[in-house]
Amino acid sequence: MSVMTRRTLLGAIATSPLWLNTSAFAQTSTLKLSHQFPGGTVNEGDFRDRLCRMFAAEAEKRSKGSLKFEIYPGSSLMKTNSQFSAMRKGALDMSLVPLSYAGGEVPEVNIGLMPGLVTSYEQGYGWKNADVGKELNRILLEKGIVLISWIWQAGGVASRTKPIVDPEDARGMKVRGGSREMDLMLKAAGAAVVTLPSNEIYAAMQTGAMDAALTSSTSLISFRLEEVSKALTTGRGGAYWFMFEPLMMSKVVFDKLTKEQQAIIMSVGGELESFARKAAMADDQAVAAVYQKVGAKVVDLTPAVVKKWQNIARTSVWKDYADKNANCAKLLALAEKTL
């Protein structure tokens, strides 16, 4: 076929009524979704992995197969701390990852694990439609990230020795906080901090490189930390450790999808937030039973103790964060309005 004939044919196809009536989902997109948590199924396992699988199944169904997903649990596609940066560049399509892990790259996101700033699920989920959530969403879009599902998790402390309850209990211990800000508060309480992602906690505690770790209730279960712990401080009665761990998507990738596909992704993501909230709260309760079963000492926090940690954070970490830049100062001020 000559070049002219081929061009004529392609032009005719492109302008034909048949082409114009083609479904908005004609182009199939297969998206890679990465996370650091243990893999399972839609019905069993770490709820964050389950949420990813539920999201993929429902989005594929609603898009009539034009959206397909490949899920990579356990950081099997790329290292945990590389995921946020990869999404910004369009090198990774989606990830469910603690937002604060990217704090070294984008200081503003450390508000996602700011000690004492969020002390309940109601308050955390209220951020989405509050001014603080709108501002955080704006900043992330500017950085190339689209928030798909808002997910908050309370956390506790697993310890190889004594339980960490009051701030003075942390003095002299090697503790993993989970974010730069959490680490600063722990330092203010006299602890030595250890920095690593949650999927590396087990090995560090097993070898004694770390005495205790703050992480979500779900991770305290999923990473089998009860096997290397003798004490657990839960987040079920209240917590100063609330982590924002959203399902996110690369804006570069999102912008290439059709409007219909974008709408489906945002709709399904929003609908799964109620599942995430219920699952996280259930794990706050379940984690105590898991640790009690192996003979670990399990304790809860009182409102008075949460206030002690919050006071340390307010006078040190919150100020440090606000001094970073104008965006951080604005986010903190808006977040404090939700307290």
C-alpha positions as CSV (number, residue, x, y, z in Angstrom):
1,M,0.0,0.0,0.0
2,S,1.4,3.4,-1.0
3,V,2.0,6.1,1.6
4,M,-0.7,8.3,0.1
5,T,-3.2,5.4,0.1
6,R,-2.4,4.5,3.7
7,R,-2.8,8.1,4.8
8,T,-6.1,8.4,3.0
9,L,-7.3,5.2,4.7
10,L,-6.3,6.3,8.1
11,G,-7.9,9.7,7.6
12,A,-11.1,8.1,6.5
13,I,-11.1,5.8,9.6
14,A,-10.4,8.7,12.0
15,T,-13.3,10.8,10.7
16,S,-15.8,8.0,10.2
17,P,-19.0,7.8,12.4
18,L,-17.8,4.3,13.6
19,W,-14.7,5.8,15.0
20,L,-16.6,8.7,16.6
21,N,-19.0,6.3,18.3
22,T,-16.2,4.2,19.8
23,S,-16.4,3.8,23.6
24,A,-14.5,6.3,25.8
25,F,-12.8,3.2,27.3
26,A,-11.4,2.1,23.9
27,Q,-7.8,2.5,25.0
28,T,-6.8,-0.1,27.6
29,S,-4.3,1.0,30.2
30,T,-2.5,-1.5,32.5
31,L,-1.3,0.3,35.6
32,K,1.3,-0.9,38.0
33,L,0.4,-0.5,41.7
34,S,3.2,-1.0,44.2
35,H,3.2,-1.2,48.0
36,Q,5.5,-2.5,50.8
37,F,3.1,-4.7,52.7
38,P,2.7,-8.5,52.6
39,G,0.6,-9.8,49.7
40,G,-2.7,-11.6,50.2
41,T,-6.1,-11.8,48.5
42,V,-9.2,-9.6,48.2
43,N,-10.6,-11.4,51.2
44,E,-7.6,-12.2,53.4
45,G,-4.4,-10.5,54.6
46,D,-3.2,-7.0,55.3
47,F,-6.1,-4.7,54.7
48,R,-3.9,-2.3,52.7
49,D,-3.1,-5.1,50.2
50,R,-6.8,-6.0,50.2
51,L,-7.8,-2.5,49.5
52,C,-5.4,-2.3,46.5
53,R,-6.9,-5.6,45.1
54,M,-10.5,-4.4,45.8
55,F,-9.7,-1.1,44.0
56,A,-8.2,-2.9,41.0
57,A,-11.1,-5.3,40.6
58,E,-13.8,-2.6,40.9
59,A,-12.1,-0.1,38.6
60,E,-11.5,-2.8,36.0
61,K,-15.2,-3.8,36.3
62,R,-16.6,-0.3,36.0
63,S,-14.3,0.6,33.1
64,K,-15.4,-2.5,31.2
65,G,-11.8,-3.8,31.2
66,S,-10.2,-0.6,29.8
67,L,-8.4,-0.2,33.2
68,K,-6.3,-3.1,34.3
69,F,-3.9,-3.4,37.2
70,E,-0.8,-5.3,38.2
71,I,-0.2,-5.3,42.0
72,Y,3.3,-5.7,43.4
73,P,3.2,-6.3,47.2
74,G,6.2,-6.5,49.5
75,S,8.2,-3.8,47.6
76,S,8.7,-6.4,44.9
77,L,8.6,-3.9,42.1
78,M,10.9,-1.2,43.6
79,K,12.3,-0.2,47.0
80,T,9.8,1.3,49.4
81,N,11.4,4.7,49.6
82,S,11.7,5.0,45.8
83,Q,7.9,4.8,45.2
84,F,6.9,8.4,45.8
85,S,9.6,9.9,43.7
86,A,8.9,7.4,40.9
87,M,5.3,8.4,40.8
88,R,6.2,12.1,40.5
89,K,8.2,11.3,37.4
90,G,5.6,9.0,35.9
91,A,7.9,5.9,36.3
92,L,5.4,4.3,38.7
93,D,1.7,4.5,38.2
94,M,0.3,4.0,41.7
95,S,1.3,3.3,45.2
96,L,-0.1,2.9,48.7
97,V,2.7,4.3,50.9
98,P,3.0,6.3,54.0
99,L,3.1,9.9,52.8
100,S,5.7,10.9,55.4
101,Y,8.3,8.6,53.8
102,A,8.8,11.3,51.2
103,G,9.5,14.0,53.7
104,G,13.1,14.3,52.7
105,E,12.0,15.1,49.1
106,V,8.9,17.2,49.9
107,P,9.0,18.6,53.5
108,E,5.3,19.4,53.5
109,V,4.3,15.8,53.5
110,N,5.7,15.2,56.9
111,I,2.4,16.5,58.2
112,G,1.1,13.0,57.4
113,L,2.8,11.6,60.5
114,M,3.1,14.6,62.8
115,P,3.0,13.5,66.5
116,G,-0.1,14.6,68.4
117,L,-1.6,16.6,65.5
118,V,-4.2,13.9,64.8
119,T,-5.5,12.0,67.8
120,S,-8.6,10.3,66.4
121,Y,-10.0,8.7,63.2
122,E,-12.8,11.2,63.1
123,Q,-10.4,14.1,63.1
124,G,-8.1,12.5,60.5
125,Y,-10.8,11.6,58.0
126,G,-12.3,15.1,58.6
127,W,-9.2,16.6,57.0
128,K,-10.3,15.5,53.5
129,N,-13.0,18.1,53.2
130,A,-11.5,20.6,55.6
131,D,-9.1,23.5,54.5
132,V,-6.1,21.5,55.6
133,G,-7.0,18.6,53.2
134,K,-7.7,21.0,50.3
135,E,-4.3,22.6,50.8
136,L,-2.5,19.3,51.1
137,N,-4.3,18.1,47.9
138,R,-3.2,21.3,46.1
139,I,0.4,20.9,47.2
140,L,0.5,17.2,46.1
141,L,-1.0,18.0,42.7
142,E,1.7,20.6,42.3
143,K,4.3,17.9,43.1
144,G,2.8,15.5,40.6
145,I,0.7,13.3,42.9
146,V,-3.0,12.6,42.9
147,L,-4.7,11.5,46.1
148,I,-7.0,8.6,45.4
149,S,-8.0,7.1,48.8
150,W,-7.6,8.9,52.1
151,I,-6.3,6.3,54.6
152,W,-5.5,7.0,58.3
153,Q,-4.0,4.5,60.7
154,A,-3.5,4.7,64.5
155,G,-0.3,3.1,65.7
156,G,1.4,1.7,68.8
157,V,4.8,0.7,70.1
158,A,6.3,-2.8,70.0
159,S,9.3,-3.2,72.3
160,R,11.9,-5.9,72.9
161,T,12.0,-5.0,76.7
162,K,9.7,-2.7,78.7
163,P,6.6,-1.0,77.3
164,I,7.0,2.7,76.2
165,V,4.0,4.6,77.7
166,D,5.2,7.9,79.2
167,P,7.8,10.0,77.4
168,E,10.4,9.2,80.1
169,D,10.0,5.5,79.2
170,A,11.8,6.2,75.9
171,R,14.9,7.7,77.5
172,G,18.0,5.8,76.4
173,M,16.2,3.4,74.1
174,K,16.8,2.9,70.3
175,V,13.4,3.7,68.8
176,R,12.0,3.9,65.3
177,G,9.5,6.7,65.0
178,G,8.4,6.4,61.4
179,S,9.0,10.0,60.3
180,R,11.5,12.8,60.8
181,E,9.0,14.6,62.9
182,M,8.2,11.6,65.1
183,D,11.9,11.0,65.5
184,L,12.4,14.6,66.6
185,M,9.8,14.2,69.3
186,L,11.4,10.9,70.5
187,K,14.8,12.7,70.6
188,A,13.2,15.4,72.8
189,A,12.1,12.6,75.1
190,G,15.6,11.3,75.3
191,A,15.5,8.3,72.9
192,A,18.1,7.4,70.2
193,V,16.3,7.2,66.9
194,V,16.6,4.6,64.1
195,T,15.3,5.4,60.7
196,L,14.0,2.6,58.4
197,P,10.7,1.6,56.6
198,S,8.3,-0.7,58.4
199,N,9.2,-3.7,56.3
200,E,12.7,-3.6,57.8
201,I,11.7,-3.4,61.5
202,Y,11.6,-7.1,62.2
203,A,15.2,-7.7,61.3
204,A,16.4,-4.7,63.2
205,M,14.6,-5.7,66.4
206,Q,15.7,-9.3,66.0
207,T,19.3,-8.3,65.9
208,G,19.0,-5.8,68.7
209,A,19.9,-2.9,66.4
210,M,16.6,-1.4,67.6
211,D,14.8,-1.7,71.0
212,A,11.3,-0.5,70.0
213,A,9.3,0.7,67.0
214,L,6.3,2.8,66.5
215,T,4.2,1.7,63.5
216,S,0.6,1.1,62.6
217,S,-1.5,-1.6,64.3
218,T,-1.8,-3.3,61.0
219,S,2.0,-3.4,60.5
220,L,2.4,-4.6,64.1
221,I,0.4,-7.6,63.0
222,S,1.4,-8.1,59.4
223,F,5.2,-8.0,60.0
224,R,4.9,-10.5,62.9
225,L,6.6,-8.1,65.3
226,E,5.1,-10.1,68.2
227,E,7.8,-12.7,67.5
228,V,10.5,-10.2,68.5
229,S,8.6,-8.2,71.2
230,K,8.0,-8.5,74.9
231,A,5.7,-5.5,75.2
232,L,3.1,-3.6,73.2
233,T,1.6,-0.2,73.7
234,T,-1.6,-0.1,71.7
235,G,-3.4,2.8,69.9
236,R,-6.9,1.5,70.6
237,G,-7.7,3.8,73.5
238,G,-6.1,6.9,71.9
239,A,-2.9,7.6,70.2
240,Y,-0.4,10.4,69.4
241,W,0.8,8.4,66.4
242,F,-1.7,8.6,63.4
243,M,-0.3,8.0,60.0
244,F,-1.7,9.2,56.7
245,E,-1.1,6.4,54.3
246,P,-3.0,7.1,51.1
247,L,-3.5,5.3,47.8
248,M,-1.9,7.7,45.3
249,M,-1.4,8.0,41.6
250,S,1.1,9.7,39.3
251,K,-0.4,12.9,37.9
252,V,1.5,12.3,34.7
253,V,-0.2,8.9,34.3
254,F,-3.6,10.2,35.6
255,D,-3.7,13.0,33.1
256,K,-3.2,10.5,30.2
257,L,-6.4,8.7,31.1
258,T,-9.8,9.5,29.7
259,K,-12.2,11.7,31.7
260,E,-14.3,8.6,32.3
261,Q,-11.4,6.5,33.5
262,Q,-10.3,9.4,35.8
263,A,-13.8,9.6,37.3
264,I,-14.0,5.9,37.9
265,I,-10.6,5.9,39.7
266,M,-11.6,8.8,42.0
267,S,-15.0,7.3,42.7
268,V,-13.8,3.8,43.6
269,G,-10.9,5.3,45.6
270,G,-13.3,7.5,47.7
271,E,-15.8,4.6,48.2
272,L,-13.0,2.4,49.7
273,E,-12.2,4.9,52.5
274,S,-15.0,3.5,54.7
275,F,-13.5,0.0,54.4
276,A,-10.0,1.4,55.3
277,R,-11.3,3.1,58.4
278,K,-13.2,0.1,59.7
279,A,-10.3,-2.2,58.9
280,A,-7.7,0.0,60.7
281,M,-9.9,0.3,63.8
282,A,-10.5,-3.4,63.8
283,D,-6.7,-3.9,63.7
284,D,-6.3,-1.5,66.7
285,Q,-8.3,-4.0,68.7
286,A,-6.9,-7.2,67.1
287,V,-3.3,-6.3,67.7
288,A,-3.7,-6.6,71.5
289,A,-4.9,-10.2,71.2
290,V,-2.1,-11.1,68.9
291,Y,0.6,-9.9,71.4
292,Q,-1.2,-11.2,74.5
293,K,-1.3,-14.7,72.9
294,V,2.5,-14.8,72.9
295,G,2.8,-13.5,76.4
296,A,3.7,-9.9,75.7
297,K,2.7,-7.2,78.2
298,V,0.0,-5.1,76.6
299,V,-0.8,-1.6,77.8
300,D,-3.0,1.3,76.5
301,L,-2.5,5.0,76.5
302,T,-4.7,7.4,78.6
303,P,-5.8,10.8,77.3
304,A,-3.4,12.3,79.9
305,V,-0.5,10.4,78.5
306,V,-1.4,11.4,74.9
307,K,-1.4,15.0,76.1
308,K,2.1,14.6,77.5
309,W,3.5,13.5,74.2
310,Q,1.4,16.2,72.4
311,N,2.9,18.9,74.6
312,I,6.5,17.7,73.8
313,A,5.6,17.8,70.1
314,R,4.0,21.2,70.2
315,T,7.0,23.0,71.7
316,S,9.6,21.3,69.5
317,V,8.5,19.4,66.4
318,W,5.5,21.5,65.3
319,K,7.6,24.6,65.4
320,D,10.4,23.0,63.5
321,Y,7.9,21.9,60.8
322,A,6.3,25.3,60.5
323,D,9.7,27.0,60.1
324,K,10.5,24.8,57.0
325,N,8.6,27.0,54.5
326,A,5.4,28.9,53.9
327,N,3.5,25.8,52.8
328,C,4.4,23.9,56.0
329,A,3.4,26.9,58.2
330,K,0.0,27.2,56.4
331,L,-0.7,23.4,56.6
332,L,0.1,23.3,60.3
333,A,-2.1,26.3,61.1
334,L,-5.0,24.7,59.2
335,A,-4.5,21.3,60.8
336,E,-4.5,22.9,64.3
337,K,-8.0,24.3,63.5
338,T,-9.2,20.7,63.4
339,L,-8.0,19.8,67.0
